[in-house]
């Protein structure tokens, strides 16, 4: 088998060739936004730890595969995990240029009076988006959540409508938000699966803002509060992401860590204490790293092949993969990984960027576990009339002689 360096181009026959994937780099991203069940063929024989909670889920960030879980689709009260969606919409507005970190946000009486965990903003004052974001994420401030919601949505109800639109877009089909903080409401609900989908989407789309979740404390109004995610101090590989608690929900935690390029997301709902939820999430993360390995086969935009191009301005067309292609597999099973690429021997202009022209299959022990489309890397317009006529003659001669 051929051993590939990360992102290296590969040689192929006319339609397909067996390639080895053993030297690929570890996974850091994924090819689809939703979480999908891990193919049965890739299931490790090492059993997951027993977790006495109402719902839990362990997922691989890179492949988007669910390693294991229980009651992950059951309706839950998301508590302060709700603030992940609040943060997501703020990050989106920052990325789109709708707001800046320096913008000053008016603190309404409603925001100031919001109960539960708070960052202690003062009514009728203005606070920067940056300070409110840190209060939201590090201090889990309900007052910060409402202030940001009113600033972006005009009202908390208006912001909640945007939260639900975004949830639907991300594939969170069993979620409904009524407020920005996670305070209890009979029509405010989600699932462990949906909150894990949101977590993965947030990390994928906003890696720079995601770094805030790893900060251990924040001081505002001369009040220092520590991040409630105690795993940040336990293990340097843990860098997020959110805790939650209400009497009905119990103690909740979504933890994520990255080791040697492999990121895992562990979600626990309904634990009995803050210490227990941390132990349970950490146990799931430890299990994932002990039982599985990860490989990034191709990074998004990597050139897979350059093919001869007929009738075009350019002599060849680059074929690339649009999204990261990543897999996980039982630890020690790298020798069972292989891949098969299907492409034509040549292409005809005109071609448009992102036009699908082939596919790659990732196999484990000879069985296909993942398929990804291969696309034209850029636009390839037709060549001049005289050059197309020359290509037509050349191809005719080639077909006759072959």
Secondary structure, 3 states (H helix, E strand, C coil): CCCCCCCCCCCCCCCCCEEECCCCECCCCCCCCCCEECCHHHCCCCCCCCCCCCEEEEEECCCCEEEEEECCCCCECCHHHHHHHHHHHHHHHHHHCCCCCCCEEECCHHHHHCCCCCCCCCCCCEEEHHHHHHHHHCCCCHHHHHHHHHHHHCCHHHHHHHHHHHHHHHCCCCCECCCCCCCCCCCCEECHHHHHHHHHHHHHHCHHHHHHHHCCEEEECCEEEECCCCHHHHCCCEEEEEEEEECCCEEEEEEEEEECCEEEEEEEEEECCHHHHHHHHHHHHHHHHHHEEEEEEECCCCEEEEEEEECECCCEEEEEECCCEEEEEECCCHHHEEEEEEECCEEECCECCCCEEEEEEEEECCEEEEEEEEEECCCECECCHHHHHHHHHHHHHHHHHC
